[in-house]
Amino acid sequence: KTGVRTFVAEQLPGLGWRPTGVVVGEPTRLLPVVAHNGVVRWSIRAKGQAAHSSDPAQGRSAISAMVAVVRVLEAEYIPRLAAFHPLTGKAQCSVNMIAGGAQINIIPEHCEIHIDRRVVPGENPRDVQPAVEAVLEQVRRRDPNIEVVQDEPTMLDSPLNPSGGESFAAFVAGVLMDLAMPAQLQGVGYGTDASSFGRVGIPAVVLGPGDIAQGHTADEWIDVAELNRGAEIYGALMRTAVKD
């Protein structure tokens, strides 16, 4: 296994020393990011009963059941999300994929939606599905014939909370100021590997050349001058001692 999560879980405890802080290289336009949102992604499945479309009453449409679920999520769950962080904004949730049915002349016995929930610093990602389960229970009470279940998350990433990392953030900001670079601490709505360090109490700052607006596009690019400036900043961070 590879990656930051494996390093934090399996290799970090055996290092023999503990990092004072971590700089995670992501495209932040060389601005120091100290807070970002987490994400929970999972699916909800509805079960129906197949029947020939010439006599729909003999079946039970899983798609119709899922329509009721989506309606309640978008009317009663999503609008009531109140969690907010001053650096990353408001908690978000959206239903972004749906699939169901087998063919045009069969009442569908299955339907599935996929949900993306953005979790702000201060929220626990593991609290998301229990809250949605309470909403689904409302749907079941309104119509006992509706069968819906939640699957385990396909992705569960914690937010990066700036609380507790103020000293290291101030160190990074100080180095940037010494280089006459912008040093105002930022927050973003997307997620990074920094939260993996934050979960084990190691302060992390996300900092790097490039703009997330160009990330994951067909023509990703970074300005060469900004790339060189980023290398200069990284070098200065490594040469500067962190004060206790």
Secondary structure as UniProt FT lines:
FT   HELIX           4..6
FT   HELIX           7..11
FT   HELIX           12..14
FT   STRAND          22..24
FT   TURN            29..30
FT   STRAND          33..36
FT   STRAND          38..47
FT   TURN            53..54
FT   HELIX           56..58
FT   HELIX           62..72
FT   HELIX           73..77
FT   HELIX           78..80
FT   STRAND          84..85
FT   TURN            86..88
FT   STRAND          89..90
FT   STRAND          92..100
FT   TURN            104..105
FT   STRAND          110..119
FT   TURN            121..122
FT   HELIX           125..127
FT   HELIX           128..142
FT   TURN            144..145
FT   STRAND          147..150
FT   STRAND          155..157
FT   TURN            163..164
FT   HELIX           166..178
FT   TURN            179..180
FT   STRAND          186..188
FT   HELIX           194..198
FT   TURN            199..201
FT   STRAND          204..206
FT   HELIX           212..214
FT   TURN            215..216
FT   TURN            218..219
FT   HELIX           224..239
//
